[in-house]
Amino acid sequence: MEAYLMTLVNMVVGALTILLIANALISFAPLEPWHPVRRFLNQLAEPILRPFRNILPPAGNLDLSPMVAIIAIQILGQLTMVLIQAAF
């Protein structure tokens, strides 16, 4: 059971990390905001990024919220895995 839960946590953390990186990279692409791929990624990533955008001060044209969100997700994933190991 422990291995299954740890694998699940790793998969979720990895998927969220890939989602946030893809969303950040596609924001540099010359796609219109209504492009289906861009809209899909924004719909998935925006609920994760919004709290970090509210907390972080603006840094010019650079949006640091994806980087901070990825770091937070990685830390939460590691903490969750420690708690799973302690529980089993």
C-alpha positions as CSV (number, residue, x, y, z in Angstrom):
1,M,0.0,0.0,0.0
2,E,2.8,2.4,0.9
3,A,4.5,1.9,-2.5
4,Y,1.2,2.5,-4.3
5,L,0.6,5.7,-2.5
6,M,4.1,7.0,-3.0
7,T,3.9,6.2,-6.7
8,L,0.6,8.0,-6.9
9,V,2.1,11.1,-5.2
10,N,5.0,11.0,-7.5
11,M,2.8,10.8,-10.6
12,V,0.5,13.7,-9.4
13,V,3.5,15.9,-8.6
14,G,5.1,15.1,-12.0
15,A,1.9,15.8,-13.9
16,L,1.4,19.1,-12.2
17,T,5.0,20.1,-12.8
18,I,4.8,19.2,-16.5
19,L,1.5,21.1,-16.7
20,L,3.0,24.3,-15.2
21,I,6.1,24.1,-17.3
22,A,4.1,23.5,-20.5
23,N,1.8,26.4,-19.6
24,A,4.8,28.7,-19.0
25,L,6.4,27.7,-22.2
26,I,3.3,28.1,-24.3
27,S,2.8,31.6,-23.0
28,F,5.9,32.5,-25.1
29,A,4.4,31.0,-28.2
30,P,2.7,33.3,-30.7
31,L,-0.7,31.7,-30.1
32,E,-3.9,33.7,-29.7
33,P,-5.4,33.5,-26.2
34,W,-8.4,31.6,-27.6
35,H,-6.3,28.9,-29.2
36,P,-7.7,25.5,-27.8
37,V,-4.3,24.3,-26.5
38,R,-3.6,27.5,-24.7
39,R,-7.1,27.7,-23.3
40,F,-6.9,24.1,-22.1
41,L,-3.6,24.7,-20.3
42,N,-4.7,27.9,-18.8
43,Q,-7.9,26.3,-17.5
44,L,-5.9,23.7,-15.7
45,A,-3.0,25.8,-14.5
46,E,-4.7,29.0,-13.5
47,P,-6.3,27.7,-10.3
48,I,-2.9,26.6,-9.2
49,L,-1.1,29.8,-10.1
50,R,-3.7,32.3,-9.0
51,P,-2.8,32.1,-5.2
52,F,0.9,32.6,-6.0
53,R,0.1,35.6,-8.3
54,N,-1.9,37.2,-5.5
55,I,1.0,36.8,-3.1
56,L,4.0,37.6,-5.3
57,P,4.8,41.2,-6.1
58,P,5.1,42.0,-9.8
59,A,8.5,41.6,-11.2
60,G,8.2,43.6,-14.4
61,N,7.2,41.5,-17.4
62,L,8.4,38.3,-15.7
63,D,5.9,36.0,-14.0
64,L,7.6,34.1,-11.3
65,S,4.4,32.3,-10.1
66,P,5.0,29.1,-12.1
67,M,8.5,28.7,-10.6
68,V,7.3,29.3,-7.0
69,A,4.3,27.0,-7.6
70,I,6.5,24.2,-8.9
71,I,8.8,24.5,-5.9
72,A,5.8,24.5,-3.5
73,I,4.3,21.4,-5.2
74,Q,7.7,19.6,-5.0
75,I,8.0,20.4,-1.3
76,L,4.4,19.3,-0.6
77,G,5.0,16.1,-2.5
78,Q,8.1,15.3,-0.5
79,L,6.3,16.1,2.8
80,T,3.4,13.9,1.7
81,M,5.8,11.0,1.0
82,V,7.4,11.4,4.4
83,L,4.0,11.3,6.0
84,I,3.1,8.2,4.1
85,Q,6.3,6.5,5.2
86,A,5.6,7.4,8.8
87,A,2.1,6.2,8.6
88,F,3.0,2.7,7.3
